[in-house]
Structure formats: C-alpha cells, structure tokens
C-alpha cells in the first residue's frame, strides 16, 4: 500500500504516519509539507492521499482540485484543523471521500481511513448537526423535504415525519439500502448484506437519489446520515 500525507507540520505527519502503519505491514509513505511537494509527490499508483487545506502554496482548495484533476482515481481525504461545516461540504462536493478534523482522535482517523479504503465516504458528525434547515449538501427544497431535513439537522421532533416520508417515497428494500448507505458502506458490501447483486444496489441507489433530490453519492451519504439521525431522535 502507498499513502501520501501532505501537511505543513512535521509532528502531524509523523503522528498520522505512525497511526496509519497499523493498517498493514510495509506501507510506503510519500510525505509533503507544501503544495509544490504535494504536486511533485502525487502519482497515479497511490492508494490514498491525506491532504491538509492550510499549507504553504495553498490557495483555498485549489490544490485539492488539482490533485483530483491530475489523479482522479486516487482516493483523497482532507485532514484539516478547520471545523467549519461549509468548508467540509465544499471539500466533499469537490469529490474528496472524507473530511477528518484534526481535533478527532487517532482511532477515529484510522476508522475513517479504513472506511474510505473500503469504498465508503466519511462525513464528520459535526457537519450533520450544523446543516441549516432545508439544506443538506446542496439538496434542493421540495414538498415534504423541508420538514424531513429539519428533523435530521436539528434533531427535533421530526422523526415521525421522516419515517412517514421514507415510507411514502421508498420501498422497504430501498430504505434498507439507504440505512446501509448512511453507514458509508460501498455498493458491494450493501449487496452482500442484503443478498442482492451490485447492479440491483445501483438501481435502488438511483431511485434513492431521485427521492432525496441529490446529485451524487456524497450528497446522498450526508442526506442519509441526517435522516438516520432524525429516525433515532
């Protein structure tokens, strides 16, 4: 396995490197402490790239965009000191597969990395609790959606409305797919858990995307996790 770690603090790099070494023996690490070093060190054979937002040479999230354009097949996780949900959402909408605040524990980081390596998407819980009413990762408002999203974002008494909405627009199987999606499981594991083919999972996901009015898997994961929180509230 080959993993790139890009951060402008040597202590952070060494701590992340030490924790990620628990994934498997013999991991090859590529280290970068600036955007120039990041662009020079990134290659198509990387299994994962963990990239800080605030480092020498960074202009907003332009370096994330460039890595995504140059190496679209490489999974990217943002590891950042920022805890602003708007910044998290912006990164996820750029196609990164996870956003890990540096305030989180090393064990949480390791679990998030394992999830992404398995094909999932890691969305920090603090992003879900801060979603403004009526909006979940760019989700457009539509009849029945506003109360549903408010229940998930505010954690209030919208659980019944959420369940009613789900039952009215999704089949029982699609609700099961949605619940597994909310855990960040990739299509293969969803299919294995439900005893259906990966192709059937994709068909169900297409219906779920339409029902939630989301554009891609990342938005669907955020929406699904918000709905799951509303159901549990």
Buried (B, 14 or more C-beta within 10 A) or exposed (E): BBBBBBBBBEEBBEBBBEBBEEBEEEBEBBBBBBBEBBBEBBEEEBBBBBBBBEBEBBEEBEBBEBBBEEBEEBBBBBBBEBBEBEBBBBBBBBBBBBBBBBEBEEEBBBBBBBBBBEBBBBBBEBBBBBBEEBBBBBBEEEEBBBBBBBBBBBBEEBBEBBBBBBEEBBEEBBBBBBBBBBBBBBBEBBBBBBEBEEEBBEEBBEBBBEBBBBBBBBBBBBBBBBBBBBBEB
